[in-house]
Amino acid sequence: MKKLCALAAMALLTGCEGISVADAYVKADQLTYDVIAPSYRAYVEADEKLDAPSKASRMRLLDSWKMRLEANTKEKN
């Protein structure tokens, strides 16, 4: 039964033209970034309890998140 469910799920995913799980994930991740990143960046910049290395680390986290999104949203040829 589990194998049949897996086959059915794969058939559904491959039958959807132009839509992929990866594309849907990247779109959802972009929307998440758009909501969370600005307020998180503002928090990090304003938090006086964070030292410079801690702030830099958190900014690199946001930068790497954005870079991953940009790398996966370029038009595919």
N, C-alpha and C positions, 0 to 999 in steps of 0.2 A: 504494500500500500504506500509506504514512504517513497519508493522508487517511482511509483505512478504519479504521486503528487509532485515530485521533483521534475519529472518529465513534462507534466502539464504546465508547471511554472515556467520552465525553459521555453516551451512552445509559445506561451503567451508573450514572453519577453522578446523572443525572436520574431514574432508575428507583428509586433508594433513597429511599423516603419518610421524612421526618423526620430524615434524616442529610445533612449538607452538609459539604463540605470545610472551609468556614469554621468551622463548629461543632467539627469534629474538631481543627482547628488551635488554636482558642481553648482547648479542653480540654487539649490537649497542652502548650500554653504555660503554662496555669495549673499543671499538674503540675510543669513545669520550674521555674516561679517558686517553688512551694511547697518544692521541694528546695534550690534554689540561694540564694534571697534571704536566708534566715536566717543561713546560714554566711557569705555575702558581707558582710552587714551587720555581723556580729560581727567579721570580719576588718578591715573599714574602721574600725570604732570602736576596735579594739585596735592598729592599725598606727601606731606612733609616728613612722614615717618620712614619713607623709602629713601635709601641712600642712592647715590649716583649709579653704582653698578646694578642695583636692583631695578632702578628705573630703565636703564639701558637694556637689561635683559627682557623686560616686559615689552619694550618698544620693538626689540628684535623679533619677539614672538608675533606681534601684530604685523610687522613688515614681512616676515616669512609667510604668514597666512595669506597676506595680500599677493605676494609673489606666486604662491601656489595657485591661487585663484586666477591670476592673470595668465599663467602658463597653461592653464586648462580651459581658458575661455577664448583663446585666439581662434580665429576662423580656421576650420580644418579644410584642407584642400584635397 
